[in-house]
Amino acid sequence: MARHNRPRRRDGEHEPLDFDRLSSGLRRTEVRGGHEWTVQSISALQATKSYLCPGCGLHVSSGVAHVVAWRADGILGDEADLAARRHWHDHCWKIGTS
């Protein structure tokens, strides 16, 4: 018999989908260079601006899927960490060290 990993709701109602969360990409935490980073994927449809990739120094053009990364353990707090986020090419983030 198949096993379900999600608990069943007893009242028979389904949890509503959080479309903002679904459309914003999945966030994950990674450790690099001894620091925790929050990493969020950005789809090609969500990429509406051009950014400078800190990994290669080239532009991440609008319409190109990429990742956004920011420190998750900075000493100045969450707001400062989020303000210091950077947009990386997927490949540059995978091979780079932060």
QUIWOCOR-V924755 format. One record per backbone hydrogen bond with DSSP energy under -0.5 kcal/mol. NH is the residue of the N-H (numbers start at 0). CO is the residue of the C=O. Records with the same first field share a line. If there is no record, write none. Layout:
NH: CO  CO
This chain:
11: 8
18: 16
21: 17
22: 18
23: 19
24: 21
27: 38
29: 36
31: 29  34
34: 31
36: 29
37: 69
38: 27  36
39: 67
40: 25
41: 65
46: 42
47: 45
50: 59
52: 50  57
56: 52
59: 50
60: 58
62: 46
63: 60
64: 62
65: 41
66: 87
67: 39
68: 85
69: 37
71: 35
72: 35
76: 73
80: 76
81: 77
82: 78
83: 79
84: 81
85: 68
87: 66  85
92: 88
93: 89
94: 90
95: 91
